């Protein structure tokens, strides 16, 4: 409990050190959101590459259900 507060306190302290400086994101919530978005975009890139190499890959089971109605 309180992980966000402890992380933010530690990261703020670390950001003041000359060796680390601005290399640490002092906001855990922002860090987690950015990491989640990076992961999402990586998955999208893999899927887009698959579709570009094989156009039939864009047809999913959900699209088949929609088109059949």
C-alpha positions as CSV (number, residue, x, y, z in Angstrom):
1,X,0.0,0.0,0.0
2,X,1.3,3.5,-0.8
3,X,3.6,2.2,-3.5
4,X,2.9,5.2,-5.7
5,X,3.8,7.6,-2.9
6,X,7.0,5.7,-2.1
7,X,8.1,5.4,-5.7
8,X,7.4,9.1,-6.4
9,X,9.4,10.1,-3.3
10,X,12.3,7.9,-4.2
11,X,12.3,9.0,-7.9
12,X,12.1,12.6,-6.9
13,X,15.2,12.1,-4.7
14,X,17.0,10.2,-7.4
15,X,16.3,12.9,-10.0
16,X,18.2,15.3,-7.9
17,X,21.4,13.2,-8.1
18,X,23.8,14.4,-10.8
19,X,24.4,10.9,-12.2
20,X,20.7,10.1,-12.7
21,X,19.2,13.5,-13.3
22,X,16.2,13.4,-15.6
23,X,16.6,9.8,-16.5
24,X,14.0,8.7,-14.0
25,X,10.3,9.3,-14.4
26,X,9.2,10.6,-11.0
27,X,5.6,9.8,-11.6
28,X,4.7,6.1,-11.2
29,X,1.2,6.6,-12.7
30,X,2.7,8.3,-15.8
31,X,5.4,5.6,-16.1
32,X,2.8,2.8,-16.0
33,X,0.5,4.5,-18.5
34,X,3.4,5.1,-20.9
35,X,4.6,1.5,-20.6
36,X,1.1,0.1,-21.2
37,X,0.7,2.3,-24.3
38,X,4.2,1.2,-25.6
39,X,3.1,-2.4,-25.2
40,X,-0.2,-1.7,-26.9
41,X,1.5,0.0,-29.9
42,X,4.0,-2.9,-30.2
43,X,1.1,-5.3,-30.4
44,X,-0.6,-3.1,-33.1
45,X,2.7,-3.0,-35.1
46,X,2.9,-6.8,-35.1
47,X,-0.7,-7.1,-36.2
48,X,-0.2,-4.4,-38.9
49,X,2.9,-6.2,-40.3
50,X,0.9,-9.5,-40.4
51,X,-1.9,-7.8,-42.3
52,X,0.5,-6.1,-44.7
53,X,2.2,-9.4,-45.5
54,X,-1.0,-11.4,-45.7
55,X,-4.2,-9.4,-46.4
56,X,-6.4,-12.3,-45.4
57,X,-5.1,-11.9,-41.8
58,X,-7.3,-8.8,-41.4
59,X,-10.4,-11.0,-41.4
60,X,-11.1,-12.1,-37.8
61,X,-13.9,-14.2,-36.4
62,X,-15.6,-11.1,-35.2
63,X,-15.6,-9.5,-38.7
64,X,-16.9,-12.8,-40.1
65,X,-19.8,-12.7,-37.7
66,X,-20.5,-9.0,-38.6
67,X,-20.4,-9.6,-42.3
68,X,-22.7,-12.7,-42.1
69,X,-25.5,-10.6,-40.7
